[in-house]
Every structure is written in structure tokens, then in C-alpha cells.
Amino acid sequence: MTHITAAELKQRLETEDIFLLDVREPFEHEAYHIGGMLLPLDTVIANSSLIPKDKPVIVYCKKGIRSQIAIQRLEQKFGFRNLINLQGGMEGWAELES
């Protein structure tokens, strides 16, 4: 599994076409997010057709655990090879912002 730090992601967002996928719950997304599509973890498999396979997809959650689970499931079931886990999730991003 590929991982990216918040600092690396911030840099890449400035120059690359990256798809962001938030796998947290709606209330978490509403409180704080960095953009992208919201697909809570329990809906990711059913909505996998909404996730592009032709560009980098950064998957994020609160701490980076649910995003790892989502990536494992998508890779195993659908053969995704472009998914990248945001290390530290939104907590890591918030540290970068402060």
C-alpha cells in the first residue's frame, strides 16, 4: 500500500490532478474536510464505480485507518492500483495547517 504525508499531498495538490476520497461519516466531513468525494467506508464497495482508475486517488479519514481498510477492500475486490493512503488522516492535515 502506498502512503503520502499531509505535507507531500499539499505539494502535489498544487501541481497534479488528484482525486480526493473521504471515507469518514457525513458529520465528520461536514465538520472539516479537504475536499473531494465523500463515500463513507461502509458504502465504498457499492459505489466503487464512482472512483477513477486513471489518476491518483488519495483516500483519507480521521487517522488513516479506515482509509487503509477502504484501499485494501478496493484493491482486493476491484484491482485498483492508484489508491494512496493519507498518513495521519485529517488529524495529520490539521497539524500541518496549524
PyMOL commands that set and color helices and strands:
alter all, ss='L'
color gray80, all
select helices_A, chain A and resi 6-15+26-31+41-43+48-50+65-78+89-97
alter helices_A, ss='H'
color red, helices_A
select strands_A, chain A and resi 2-4+19-22+37-38+57-60+83-86
alter strands_A, ss='S'
color yellow, strands_A
deselect
rebuild
show_as cartoon
